Amino acid sequence: MTATQPTPHEWHADHLRLAVTAAGLALWAWQVDTDQFTMDARGFELWGLPWRPSVTFEELSANIHPADRDRVRAAFAATRAMLGFYETDFRILVGPEIRWISARGQGEDVGIVGRTMFGIFLDVTGRKQAEEGHELLAGEMSHRVKNLLAIASGLTAITSRSAVSAEDMARDLTARLTALGRAHDLVRPLPHDQGSAALLGDLISVLLAPYDDSSAFSGRIRVAVERMGVGQRAATGLALVIHELATNSVKYGALSEAAGTLDVTTATEGDTITLTWVERGGPEVDAPAAPAGFGSNLVKRTVAAQLGGTIDYDWSEEGVIVTLQMNRVRLAL
């Protein structure tokens, strides 16, 4: 140590405060007998509350997300009996905003002074959002892999209906899988420098090409949509929706039958473009009895977030009718 470098014992309280502020920490003290919480200014800012000398734990609890409230109360009550360090993550409500908070301290009354325990609050919203994003991505990837396996099985069945030899079947199936690869490329985000994705009709035709028969039932998929460009961002979302609908049709709907047909049309009213997906000639369909699965929830979230629209299903006996309403401005982005 040089003469100009203070030892840890010589650090001034202001220096420690700078370190705490730089780390984004909020300090708290909990008087276990009176249930009074004392926090620094950062703590009140984190909880979205005006500063005051103290606040009770019950008052803080009113800001905890209802789904986490009982768990957090139980966790704080158990800290005095807990051995060693503890960490509890929970959500709080600050107006319409949801924040993730990590409460950290040391249990078993370690460091308790005058019946008061000490700890910190830390905003971990960014980390939690990243974790949720990773979980969503993992779920989506798992869902897509399962879909691709189901599609490969369905395409094999479709190809076998019209193939007259093993060579014909191998050639046709290879062509379908190649087309599926081109369609799958549209379902994932593309680099921004690739510009607008495609015309609406071309985009849908490429996505549905793997499922159309080339001989006996050629033309059973008909696409008649408005001529308009689809922007890069919207193309990814729309491709995901069409891909999901086609997958379900191959597994359960009209595209699972030799004589099944699919019509895709659009109509325009003001800034709203309505795409109608009509399946006929497939097995009898019924409305799903179980809650919506990952694929259905993914489609609804994509339509709302990326296309500024809604999606509805009509489970008619003749075949499902899907109505997809999209905002024209959002579709061009």
C-alpha positions as CSV (number, residue, x, y, z in Angstrom):
1,M,0.0,0.0,0.0
2,T,1.2,3.5,-0.8
3,A,0.6,6.5,1.4
4,T,-2.1,7.7,-1.1
5,Q,-4.1,4.4,-1.1
6,P,-6.3,3.9,2.0
7,T,-6.6,0.4,3.4
8,P,-10.1,-1.1,3.8
9,H,-10.1,0.0,7.4
10,E,-9.5,3.6,6.3
11,W,-12.2,3.7,3.7
12,H,-14.6,6.6,4.3
13,A,-18.4,5.9,4.4
14,D,-18.8,8.0,1.3
15,H,-16.5,5.7,-0.6
16,L,-18.6,2.7,0.5
17,R,-21.7,4.5,-0.6
18,L,-20.2,5.1,-4.0
19,A,-19.5,1.4,-4.3
20,V,-23.1,0.5,-3.3
21,T,-24.6,3.0,-5.7
22,A,-22.4,1.7,-8.5
23,A,-23.6,-1.8,-7.9
24,G,-27.2,-0.8,-7.9
25,L,-27.8,-2.0,-4.4
26,A,-30.6,-0.9,-2.1
27,L,-29.9,-1.3,1.6
28,W,-32.5,-2.2,4.1
29,A,-32.8,-2.9,7.8
30,W,-35.6,-4.9,9.4
31,Q,-36.5,-4.5,13.1
32,V,-37.9,-7.9,13.7
33,D,-40.0,-7.0,16.8
34,T,-41.8,-3.9,15.4
35,D,-41.8,-5.1,11.7
36,Q,-40.3,-1.8,10.7
37,F,-38.3,-1.6,7.5
38,T,-35.8,1.2,7.0
39,M,-34.4,1.6,3.5
40,D,-32.1,4.0,1.7
41,A,-33.3,6.3,-1.1
42,R,-32.5,3.7,-3.7
43,G,-34.7,1.2,-1.9
44,F,-37.8,3.5,-2.0
45,E,-37.0,4.3,-5.7
46,L,-36.8,0.6,-6.5
47,W,-40.2,0.0,-4.9
48,G,-41.7,3.1,-6.5
49,L,-42.5,4.7,-3.2
50,P,-41.8,8.2,-1.8
51,W,-39.1,8.2,0.8
52,R,-40.0,8.2,4.4
53,P,-38.1,7.3,7.6
54,S,-39.6,3.7,7.7
55,V,-42.2,1.4,6.3
56,T,-43.7,-1.8,7.6
57,F,-43.2,-5.1,5.9
58,E,-47.0,-5.3,5.5
59,E,-47.0,-2.0,3.6
60,L,-44.3,-3.2,1.3
61,S,-46.2,-6.5,0.8
62,A,-49.0,-4.6,-0.8
63,N,-46.7,-3.9,-3.8
64,I,-45.6,-7.5,-4.2
65,H,-47.1,-9.4,-7.1
66,P,-50.2,-11.3,-5.8
67,A,-48.8,-14.6,-7.1
68,D,-45.6,-14.1,-5.0
69,R,-46.9,-12.4,-1.9
70,D,-47.5,-15.4,0.3
71,R,-44.2,-17.0,-0.7
72,V,-42.3,-13.8,0.1
73,R,-43.9,-13.4,3.5
74,A,-43.1,-17.0,4.4
75,A,-39.5,-16.6,3.1
76,F,-38.9,-13.5,5.2
77,A,-40.5,-15.1,8.3
78,A,-38.1,-18.1,7.8
79,T,-34.9,-16.1,7.4
80,R,-34.2,-16.0,11.2
81,A,-34.2,-19.8,11.3
82,M,-32.3,-20.2,8.0
83,L,-28.6,-21.1,8.0
84,G,-26.2,-18.9,6.1
85,F,-26.9,-16.6,3.3
86,Y,-30.3,-16.5,1.6
87,E,-31.6,-15.1,-1.6
88,T,-35.3,-14.6,-2.5
89,D,-36.4,-13.4,-6.0
90,F,-39.9,-12.0,-6.4
91,R,-42.0,-9.6,-8.5
92,I,-43.3,-6.2,-7.4
93,L,-45.8,-3.9,-9.1
94,V,-44.8,-0.3,-9.8
95,G,-47.8,1.1,-11.6
96,P,-48.3,-0.9,-14.8
97,E,-44.6,-2.1,-14.6
98,I,-43.5,-5.4,-13.2
99,R,-40.0,-5.5,-11.6
100,W,-38.1,-8.5,-10.4
101,I,-36.4,-7.9,-7.0
102,S,-33.8,-10.1,-5.3
103,A,-33.7,-9.8,-1.5
104,R,-30.4,-11.0,0.0
105,G,-29.1,-11.3,3.5
106,Q,-27.9,-13.7,6.2
107,G,-30.1,-15.9,8.3
108,E,-30.0,-17.5,11.7
109,D,-29.7,-14.0,13.3
110,V,-26.1,-13.7,12.0
111,G,-25.2,-10.0,12.2
112,I,-28.4,-9.0,14.0
113,V,-27.9,-5.8,16.0
114,G,-30.4,-4.4,18.4
115,R,-33.0,-6.9,17.1
116,T,-32.5,-5.6,13.6
117,M,-31.5,-7.6,10.6
118,F,-29.8,-6.2,7.5
119,G,-29.8,-7.0,3.8
120,I,-30.0,-5.6,0.3
121,F,-32.5,-5.4,-2.5
122,L,-31.3,-5.7,-6.1
123,D,-33.2,-5.1,-9.3
124,V,-32.8,-8.3,-11.4
125,T,-35.5,-7.5,-13.9
126,G,-33.1,-7.7,-16.9
127,R,-31.8,-11.1,-15.8
128,K,-35.2,-12.5,-15.3
129,Q,-36.4,-11.3,-18.7
130,A,-33.4,-12.9,-20.3
131,E,-34.1,-16.2,-18.5
132,E,-37.8,-16.0,-19.7
133,G,-36.6,-15.3,-23.2
134,H,-34.3,-18.3,-23.1
135,E,-37.1,-20.5,-21.8
136,L,-39.4,-19.3,-24.6
137,L,-36.8,-19.9,-27.2
138,A,-36.1,-23.4,-25.9
139,G,-39.8,-24.2,-25.9
140,E,-40.2,-22.8,-29.4
141,M,-37.3,-24.8,-30.7
142,S,-38.6,-28.0,-29.1
143,H,-42.1,-27.3,-30.6
144,R,-40.6,-26.7,-34.1
145,V,-38.5,-29.9,-34.0
146,K,-41.6,-31.9,-33.1
147,N,-43.5,-30.2,-35.9
148,L,-40.8,-30.9,-38.4
149,L,-40.9,-34.6,-37.6
150,A,-44.7,-34.7,-37.9
151,I,-44.4,-32.8,-41.2
152,A,-41.8,-35.2,-42.6
153,S,-44.1,-38.1,-41.8
154,G,-47.1,-36.3,-43.4
155,L,-45.1,-35.4,-46.5
156,T,-44.0,-39.0,-46.9
157,A,-47.7,-40.1,-46.7
158,I,-48.7,-37.5,-49.3
159,T,-45.9,-38.5,-51.7
160,S,-46.6,-42.2,-51.4
161,R,-50.2,-41.7,-52.7
162,S,-49.1,-40.6,-56.1
163,A,-45.7,-42.3,-56.6
164,V,-45.6,-45.2,-58.9
165,S,-42.1,-46.4,-58.1
166,A,-39.5,-46.1,-55.3
167,E,-37.5,-43.8,-57.5
168,D,-40.5,-41.5,-58.1
169,M,-41.2,-41.4,-54.4
170,A,-37.6,-40.6,-53.5
171,R,-37.5,-37.8,-56.1
172,D,-40.8,-36.2,-55.1
173,L,-40.1,-36.5,-51.4
174,T,-36.7,-34.9,-51.8
175,A,-38.3,-32.0,-53.7
176,R,-40.9,-31.6,-51.0
177,L,-38.3,-31.6,-48.2
178,T,-36.2,-29.1,-50.2
179,A,-39.3,-26.8,-50.5
180,L,-39.9,-27.3,-46.8
181,G,-36.3,-26.1,-46.1
182,R,-37.0,-22.9,-48.2
183,A,-40.2,-22.4,-46.3
184,H,-38.5,-23.0,-42.9
185,D,-35.9,-20.3,-43.8
186,L,-38.8,-17.8,-43.8
187,V,-39.9,-18.7,-40.3
188,R,-36.7,-17.5,-38.7
189,P,-35.6,-13.9,-38.6
190,L,-33.3,-12.8,-41.5
191,P,-30.5,-10.3,-41.4
192,H,-31.8,-6.7,-41.7
193,D,-29.8,-6.0,-44.9
194,Q,-31.8,-8.5,-46.9
195,G,-34.6,-6.0,-47.3
196,S,-38.3,-6.7,-47.9
197,A,-39.1,-10.4,-47.8
198,A,-41.6,-11.0,-50.6
199,L,-45.0,-10.3,-52.1
200,L,-47.8,-11.7,-49.9
201,G,-48.9,-14.3,-52.5
202,D,-45.3,-15.5,-53.2
203,L,-44.6,-15.8,-49.5
204,I,-47.7,-17.9,-48.8
205,S,-47.1,-20.0,-51.9
206,V,-43.5,-20.8,-50.9
207,L,-44.7,-21.8,-47.4
208,L,-47.4,-24.1,-48.8
209,A,-45.5,-25.6,-51.7
210,P,-44.2,-28.7,-49.8
211,Y,-47.8,-29.8,-49.2
212,D,-49.3,-29.6,-52.7
213,D,-49.5,-32.8,-54.8
214,S,-47.9,-32.7,-58.2
215,S,-50.0,-35.2,-60.0
216,A,-53.4,-36.7,-59.1
217,F,-54.5,-33.9,-56.8
218,S,-52.5,-31.0,-58.3
219,G,-53.9,-27.7,-57.4
220,R,-55.7,-28.7,-54.2
221,I,-54.0,-25.7,-52.5
222,R,-55.3,-22.4,-54.0
223,V,-53.9,-19.0,-53.0
224,A,-55.8,-15.9,-54.2
225,V,-54.5,-12.9,-52.2
226,E,-54.0,-9.2,-52.7
227,R,-50.8,-8.1,-54.5
228,M,-48.8,-6.3,-51.8
229,G,-45.4,-6.4,-50.3
230,V,-44.6,-7.9,-46.9
231,G,-41.9,-6.2,-44.8
232,Q,-39.0,-8.1,-43.4
233,R,-40.2,-8.1,-39.8
234,A,-43.8,-9.0,-40.6
235,A,-42.7,-11.8,-43.0
236,T,-41.1,-13.7,-40.1
237,G,-44.3,-13.5,-38.0
238,L,-46.6,-14.3,-40.9
239,A,-44.4,-17.2,-42.0
240,L,-44.5,-18.7,-38.5
241,V,-48.4,-18.4,-38.5
242,I,-48.8,-20.1,-41.9
243,H,-46.2,-22.7,-41.0
244,E,-48.1,-23.6,-37.8
245,L,-51.5,-23.8,-39.7
246,A,-50.0,-26.0,-42.4
247,T,-48.4,-28.3,-39.8
248,N,-51.8,-28.7,-38.0
249,S,-53.5,-29.4,-41.3
250,V,-51.0,-32.1,-42.2
251,K,-51.4,-33.7,-38.8
252,Y,-55.2,-33.4,-38.3
253,G,-56.9,-31.5,-41.1
254,A,-57.5,-31.3,-44.9
255,L,-53.9,-31.8,-45.9
256,S,-53.9,-35.2,-44.1
257,E,-56.3,-36.6,-46.7
258,A,-55.8,-37.3,-50.4
259,A,-58.9,-35.3,-51.5
260,G,-58.5,-32.5,-49.0
261,T,-58.3,-28.9,-50.3
262,L,-57.1,-25.6,-48.9
263,D,-58.2,-22.1,-50.0
264,V,-56.3,-19.0,-48.8
265,T,-57.9,-15.7,-49.7
266,T,-57.8,-12.1,-48.5
267,A,-60.2,-9.2,-48.3
268,T,-59.4,-5.6,-47.4
269,E,-61.4,-3.0,-45.4
270,G,-59.6,0.2,-44.6
271,D,-56.3,-0.6,-42.9
272,T,-57.4,-4.1,-42.1
273,I,-56.4,-7.1,-44.3
274,T,-58.4,-10.3,-43.5
275,L,-56.8,-13.5,-44.6
276,T,-59.2,-16.5,-44.6
277,W,-57.9,-20.1,-44.5
278,V,-60.5,-22.6,-45.5
279,E,-60.0,-26.4,-45.3
280,R,-62.4,-28.8,-46.9
281,G,-62.4,-32.6,-47.7
282,G,-60.4,-33.6,-44.7
283,P,-61.5,-35.6,-41.6
284,E,-64.3,-34.4,-39.4
285,V,-62.9,-31.8,-37.0
286,D,-63.9,-30.8,-33.5
287,A,-63.0,-27.8,-31.4
288,P,-60.0,-28.7,-29.1
289,A,-61.2,-29.7,-25.6
290,A,-57.9,-29.1,-23.9
291,P,-56.4,-25.6,-23.3
292,A,-54.4,-24.1,-26.1
293,G,-51.0,-25.6,-26.5
294,F,-47.6,-24.0,-27.0
295,G,-48.1,-23.7,-30.8
296,S,-51.5,-22.0,-30.5
297,N,-50.3,-19.6,-27.8
298,L,-47.2,-18.8,-30.0
299,V,-49.4,-18.0,-33.0
300,K,-51.7,-15.7,-31.0
301,R,-48.8,-13.8,-29.5
302,T,-47.1,-13.5,-32.9
303,V,-50.3,-12.2,-34.6
304,A,-50.9,-9.6,-31.8
305,A,-47.3,-8.4,-31.4
306,Q,-45.9,-8.5,-34.9
307,L,-49.0,-8.2,-37.1
308,G,-51.1,-6.0,-35.0
309,G,-54.1,-8.3,-35.4
310,T,-56.2,-11.2,-34.2
311,I,-56.8,-14.8,-35.2
312,D,-60.1,-16.8,-34.8
313,Y,-61.0,-20.4,-35.5
314,D,-64.3,-21.8,-36.7
315,W,-64.4,-25.5,-36.1
316,S,-67.1,-26.4,-38.7
317,E,-67.9,-30.0,-39.5
318,E,-66.7,-29.6,-43.1
319,G,-63.2,-28.3,-42.0
320,V,-61.6,-25.6,-40.0
321,I,-61.9,-22.0,-41.1
322,V,-59.2,-19.6,-39.7
323,T,-59.7,-15.9,-40.0
324,L,-56.5,-13.8,-39.6
325,Q,-56.9,-10.0,-39.4
326,M,-53.8,-8.0,-39.9
327,N,-52.9,-4.3,-39.8
328,R,-51.8,-3.2,-43.3
329,V,-49.2,-0.8,-42.0
330,R,-47.7,-3.4,-39.7
331,L,-47.7,-6.0,-42.5
332,A,-45.5,-3.7,-44.6
333,L,-42.8,-3.3,-41.9
